């Protein structure tokens, strides 16, 4: 059987694509494992199991300490941006007033020289001639107009006269946002949630880790189940029980507290290993020639 000449030809002065691939060149793909998927009972900020969980109206769950620190840091950042914006507005106002005063002083000086000077002055700024007959850049004694022009000259070839582009500080938004969903979020919009822990003797003998169940059907909660929380009492159910019992009876199954359809909040869950879940579970990384041996440079893959 004839062999493939293109892959066996090794007498070329350059590397072929197949030879570069063997050295580690190209886009490397790897499917993410279980450790890269966030569990449903993990905080969206610290990625650790919940401690006093709080949920927003969009279903994102955080630890109480984590979301409080996040909102406080956002408020401090907003105050810093507001102070910078106020200082910039004040500076622009002062520069505008200074410009008006300079323009008025120039007009008064021109009027005084025109009426009381020994030699009449020309109104043309480009025609400023002194008593020696020199003008412009060769002038021995510069006029006030030339001094102003030299002071405000924008010469990009001179380091000392290179114009600066001041950074424009826009007015920031005064509302805090959810770090996960980027919608407006206030502390009063958060409500505590309560998971029902599995306390059966069989579960205790199998594992020391905590596991949670639906208080209605007693099914163990995992990432494959859709969860619903009540913002009135905070109890969490699987979506089937919530639609079958809570939404119909308008009352919580655990504490008998009345609720309505708008009180049902779909809890955002972590990803699964199934392709139909909608999560991108494939990591890509582009490597230069020779990076497979640790000698090359690595740059992140371009998003398409």
C-alpha positions as CSV (number, residue, x, y, z in Angstrom):
1,X,0.0,0.0,0.0
2,X,1.6,3.3,-1.0
3,X,2.5,5.7,1.8
4,X,1.4,9.4,2.1
5,X,4.3,11.3,0.6
6,X,3.4,14.7,2.1
7,X,3.7,13.4,5.7
8,X,6.8,11.3,5.1
9,X,8.7,14.0,3.2
10,X,11.3,15.3,5.7
11,X,13.8,16.9,3.5
12,X,12.1,20.3,3.2
13,X,13.7,23.5,4.4
14,X,10.7,24.4,6.5
15,X,8.3,22.6,8.9
16,X,5.1,21.2,7.4
17,X,1.8,21.6,9.2
18,X,1.8,18.0,10.3
19,X,5.3,18.3,11.7
20,X,4.3,21.5,13.6
21,X,1.3,19.7,15.0
22,X,3.5,16.9,16.4
23,X,5.6,19.6,18.1
24,X,2.5,21.0,19.9
25,X,1.5,23.8,17.5
26,X,-2.2,24.7,17.0
27,X,-5.4,24.9,19.0
28,X,-5.5,22.4,21.8
29,X,-9.0,21.3,22.9
30,X,-10.0,19.7,26.2
31,X,-13.4,18.9,27.7
32,X,-14.0,20.3,31.2
33,X,-14.5,17.8,34.0
34,X,-16.7,17.7,37.0
35,X,-14.4,20.0,39.0
36,X,-15.1,22.9,36.5
37,X,-18.9,22.8,37.1
38,X,-20.3,24.8,39.9
39,X,-22.6,22.8,42.2
40,X,-26.1,24.0,42.8
41,X,-25.4,24.6,46.5
42,X,-22.3,26.8,45.9
43,X,-22.1,30.5,46.2
44,X,-21.8,32.4,42.9
45,X,-19.0,34.6,44.4
46,X,-16.8,32.4,46.6
47,X,-17.8,29.1,44.9
48,X,-18.0,27.4,48.3
49,X,-21.0,25.8,50.1
50,X,-23.6,28.3,51.2
51,X,-23.3,30.0,54.6
52,X,-26.6,31.9,55.4
53,X,-27.6,31.9,51.7
54,X,-29.4,34.9,50.2
55,X,-31.2,34.9,46.8
56,X,-32.1,37.7,44.4
57,X,-35.3,37.9,42.4
58,X,-33.5,36.4,39.4
59,X,-32.5,33.3,41.3
60,X,-28.8,33.9,41.9
61,X,-27.8,32.7,45.3
62,X,-24.9,34.1,47.4
63,X,-23.5,33.8,50.9
64,X,-24.7,36.6,53.1
65,X,-21.1,37.8,53.8
66,X,-20.1,37.6,50.2
67,X,-23.0,39.6,48.8
68,X,-22.7,42.2,51.6
69,X,-19.0,42.8,50.8
70,X,-19.8,43.0,47.1
71,X,-22.5,45.6,47.5
72,X,-20.4,47.6,49.9
73,X,-17.4,47.6,47.5
74,X,-19.7,48.7,44.7
75,X,-21.0,51.6,46.8
76,X,-17.4,52.7,47.6
77,X,-16.6,52.6,43.9
78,X,-19.6,54.6,43.1
79,X,-18.7,57.3,45.6
80,X,-15.1,57.4,44.2
81,X,-16.4,57.9,40.7
82,X,-18.9,60.5,41.8
83,X,-16.1,62.5,43.6
84,X,-13.9,62.3,40.4
85,X,-16.8,63.4,38.2
86,X,-17.6,66.3,40.6
87,X,-13.9,67.4,40.6
88,X,-13.8,67.3,36.8
89,X,-16.9,69.4,36.5
90,X,-15.5,71.9,38.9
91,X,-12.2,72.1,37.0
92,X,-14.0,72.6,33.7
93,X,-16.0,75.4,35.2
94,X,-12.8,77.1,36.5
95,X,-11.1,76.7,33.2
96,X,-14.1,78.3,31.4
97,X,-14.1,81.2,33.8
98,X,-10.4,81.7,33.4
99,X,-10.7,81.6,29.6
100,X,-13.4,84.3,29.7
101,X,-11.3,86.5,32.0
102,X,-8.2,86.2,29.7
103,X,-10.3,87.0,26.6
104,X,-11.7,90.1,28.3
105,X,-8.2,91.2,29.4
106,X,-7.0,90.8,25.8
107,X,-9.8,92.9,24.5
108,X,-9.1,95.6,27.1
109,X,-5.4,95.6,26.3
110,X,-6.1,95.8,22.5
111,X,-8.5,98.6,23.1
112,X,-6.1,100.5,25.3
113,X,-3.2,100.2,22.8
114,X,-5.4,101.2,19.9
115,X,-6.6,104.4,21.6
116,X,-3.7,105.5,23.9
117,X,-0.6,103.8,22.4
118,X,2.0,106.0,20.5
119,X,1.8,103.7,17.5
120,X,-1.5,102.4,16.2
121,X,-1.7,98.6,16.4
122,X,-3.0,96.4,13.7
123,X,-6.0,94.2,14.3
124,X,-4.4,91.4,12.3
125,X,-2.7,89.0,14.8
126,X,-0.5,87.6,12.0
127,X,1.0,91.0,11.3
128,X,2.7,91.9,14.5
129,X,5.8,94.0,13.7
130,X,8.0,95.6,16.3
131,X,10.2,98.8,15.9
132,X,13.2,96.8,14.6
133,X,11.2,95.3,11.7
134,X,11.2,91.7,13.0
135,X,8.1,89.7,13.5
136,X,7.0,86.1,14.1
137,X,9.6,83.6,15.2
138,X,12.5,86.0,14.5
139,X,11.2,88.8,16.7
140,X,13.5,90.0,19.5
141,X,10.7,91.2,21.6
142,X,7.5,89.1,21.4
143,X,4.2,90.7,21.7
144,X,1.4,89.6,24.0
145,X,-0.3,87.8,21.1
146,X,2.9,85.8,20.3
147,X,3.4,85.0,24.0
148,X,-0.1,83.6,24.2
149,X,0.5,81.7,21.0
150,X,3.7,80.2,22.2
151,X,2.2,79.3,25.6
152,X,-0.8,77.5,24.0
153,X,1.1,76.0,21.0
154,X,0.2,72.4,20.3
155,X,3.4,70.9,18.8
156,X,3.3,67.1,18.7
157,X,7.0,67.0,17.7
158,X,8.1,68.8,20.9
159,X,7.8,66.6,24.1
160,X,7.3,69.8,26.2
161,X,4.5,71.0,24.0
162,X,2.7,67.8,23.2
163,X,-1.0,68.2,23.7
164,X,-2.7,66.1,26.3
165,X,-6.1,64.4,25.9
166,X,-7.8,64.7,29.3
167,X,-9.6,61.6,30.5
168,X,-13.3,62.2,30.5
169,X,-15.0,60.9,33.5
170,X,-18.6,60.1,32.8
171,X,-21.3,60.3,35.4
172,X,-21.6,56.9,37.1
173,X,-24.7,55.0,37.8
174,X,-25.7,55.3,41.5
175,X,-27.4,51.9,41.7
176,X,-25.7,48.6,42.7
177,X,-25.9,45.6,40.4
178,X,-26.0,41.9,40.8
179,X,-22.5,40.5,40.2
180,X,-24.0,37.5,38.4
181,X,-26.9,38.8,36.4
182,X,-25.9,42.5,36.0
183,X,-29.4,43.7,36.9
184,X,-30.1,46.4,39.5
185,X,-29.9,44.9,43.0
186,X,-30.5,46.3,46.5
187,X,-30.1,44.7,49.8
188,X,-33.9,44.8,50.5
189,X,-34.5,42.7,47.3
190,X,-32.6,39.8,48.7
191,X,-34.4,37.1,50.7
192,X,-33.0,34.2,52.7
193,X,-33.6,30.6,51.4
194,X,-33.7,27.3,53.4
195,X,-32.7,23.9,52.0
196,X,-34.1,20.8,53.5
197,X,-31.2,18.6,54.6
198,X,-31.4,14.8,54.2
199,X,-31.2,13.4,57.8
200,X,-32.0,9.8,57.0
201,X,-29.9,7.1,58.7
202,X,-29.0,5.5,55.4
203,X,-27.6,8.7,54.1
204,X,-25.5,9.3,57.2
205,X,-23.8,5.9,56.9
206,X,-22.9,6.5,53.2
207,X,-21.3,9.9,53.3
208,X,-20.3,12.7,55.7
209,X,-21.2,15.5,53.2
210,X,-24.4,17.3,53.4
211,X,-27.1,16.5,50.9
212,X,-30.4,18.3,50.4
213,X,-33.8,17.0,49.4
214,X,-37.1,18.4,48.2
215,X,-39.4,18.7,51.2
216,X,-42.3,17.5,49.2
217,X,-41.2,14.5,47.1
218,X,-38.0,13.7,49.1
219,X,-35.9,13.6,45.9
220,X,-32.2,14.5,46.4
221,X,-31.4,17.9,44.8
222,X,-28.7,17.9,42.2
223,X,-27.6,20.1,39.2
224,X,-29.9,18.1,36.9
225,X,-33.1,19.3,38.7
226,X,-34.7,22.7,38.3
227,X,-35.3,24.4,41.7
228,X,-37.8,26.9,42.8
229,X,-37.7,29.1,45.9
230,X,-40.5,31.0,47.6
231,X,-39.5,34.6,48.4
232,X,-42.1,34.7,51.2
233,X,-40.7,31.9,53.4
234,X,-37.5,30.9,51.6
235,X,-38.2,27.1,51.2
236,X,-36.8,25.4,48.1
237,X,-38.6,22.8,46.1
238,X,-38.0,21.0,42.9
239,X,-39.8,22.5,39.9
240,X,-42.3,19.7,39.5
241,X,-43.6,19.9,43.1
242,X,-43.7,23.7,42.9
243,X,-45.9,23.6,39.8
244,X,-48.0,20.7,41.0
245,X,-48.7,21.7,44.6
246,X,-47.4,25.2,45.6
247,X,-48.7,27.0,42.4
248,X,-52.1,25.3,42.6
249,X,-52.8,25.5,46.4
250,X,-51.2,29.0,46.8
251,X,-49.6,27.9,50.0
252,X,-46.2,26.6,51.1
253,X,-46.1,22.8,51.7
254,X,-43.7,23.1,54.7
255,X,-44.9,26.2,56.7
256,X,-48.4,26.7,55.2
257,X,-47.6,30.3,54.5
258,X,-49.7,31.8,51.7
259,X,-48.0,32.7,48.4
260,X,-48.8,33.7,44.8
261,X,-47.4,32.9,41.4
262,X,-45.1,35.9,41.5
263,X,-43.5,34.6,44.7
264,X,-42.0,31.6,42.9
265,X,-38.4,32.3,41.9
266,X,-36.5,29.9,39.6
267,X,-33.1,29.3,41.3
268,X,-30.1,29.4,38.9
269,X,-28.3,26.1,39.1
270,X,-24.8,24.9,38.1
271,X,-24.0,23.2,34.8
272,X,-24.1,19.5,34.0
273,X,-22.0,17.3,31.8
274,X,-24.8,17.0,29.2
275,X,-24.5,19.0,25.9
276,X,-28.2,19.9,26.1
277,X,-27.7,21.9,29.2
278,X,-26.4,24.9,27.3
279,X,-23.0,25.3,29.0
280,X,-19.8,25.4,27.0
281,X,-17.8,22.6,28.5
282,X,-14.9,22.7,26.0
283,X,-11.7,24.7,26.8
284,X,-9.5,25.9,23.9
285,X,-5.9,27.1,24.0
286,X,-3.7,28.1,21.1
287,X,0.0,27.2,21.4
288,X,3.0,28.4,19.3
289,X,5.5,26.2,17.7
290,X,7.5,24.3,20.4
291,X,5.2,25.2,23.3
292,X,4.3,21.5,23.6
293,X,7.8,20.9,25.1
294,X,7.5,24.0,27.4
295,X,9.8,26.1,25.3
296,X,7.2,28.2,23.4
297,X,4.8,31.0,24.3
298,X,1.2,30.5,24.9
299,X,-1.6,32.9,24.1
300,X,-5.3,32.5,24.8
301,X,-7.5,31.3,22.0
302,X,-9.5,33.9,20.1
303,X,-13.2,33.9,20.8
304,X,-15.4,33.3,17.7
